[in-house]
Amino acid sequence: MGLFYFRKPNWRAAEEFDDQGEYAEAAHEPDKLTFGRLLVTLVILTVALAAAAGLILLLAQFQPIVP
């Protein structure tokens, strides 16, 4: 997943071949969603939600003056 890509890509792993001329297994492993990455994602979403709610509450204080 692109959002959770915290490390540099390993360009050499994609060019390494095994004995049969196939690509190395490590070059094709998908990124795993670990507990740490899930926790970071939940914290980011919680902060974004709290900021949006705070902005809405702040703007709700300024009511338009209607005659």
C-alpha positions in Angstrom: 0.0 0.0 0.0 1.4 3.3 -1.0 0.2 5.1 2.1 2.2 2.9 4.4 5.4 2.9 2.4 7.9 4.2 5.0 11.1 2.6 3.7 13.2 3.1 0.6 12.5 0.7 -2.3 15.0 -2.0 -2.7 16.1 -1.6 -6.4 18.8 -4.3 -6.2 16.3 -7.0 -5.1 14.3 -6.6 -8.3 17.5 -7.3 -10.4 18.7 -10.4 -8.4 17.9 -13.8 -9.9 18.0 -17.2 -8.4 19.5 -20.3 -10.0 16.6 -20.9 -12.4 16.7 -17.3 -13.7 13.6 -16.3 -11.9 13.3 -13.1 -9.9 14.0 -13.3 -6.2 11.0 -13.9 -3.9 11.7 -10.8 -1.7 11.3 -8.5 -4.7 7.6 -9.5 -5.1 6.5 -9.6 -1.5 3.6 -7.2 -0.8 3.9 -4.8 2.1 2.4 -6.2 5.3 -0.1 -4.2 7.3 1.5 -4.5 10.8 0.0 -3.4 14.1 2.3 -0.4 14.2 1.2 0.9 10.8 -2.4 0.3 11.7 -1.9 2.3 14.9 -0.3 5.2 13.0 -3.2 5.2 10.5 -5.8 5.3 13.3 -4.0 8.1 15.1 -3.8 10.2 11.9 -7.5 9.6 11.2 -8.5 10.5 14.8 -6.5 13.7 14.7 -8.0 14.7 11.3 -11.5 14.0 12.6 -10.9 16.0 15.7 -9.5 18.9 13.7 -12.6 18.8 11.4 -15.0 18.7 14.3 -13.1 21.6 16.1 -13.3 23.7 12.9 -17.0 23.1 12.6 -17.6 24.0 16.2 -15.5 27.1 15.8 -17.4 28.3 12.7 -20.7 27.5 14.3 -20.1 30.2 17.0 -20.3 32.9 14.3 -23.9 33.1 13.5 -25.0 35.4 10.7 -26.9 38.5 11.7 -30.3 38.4 10.1 -32.6 41.3 10.6 
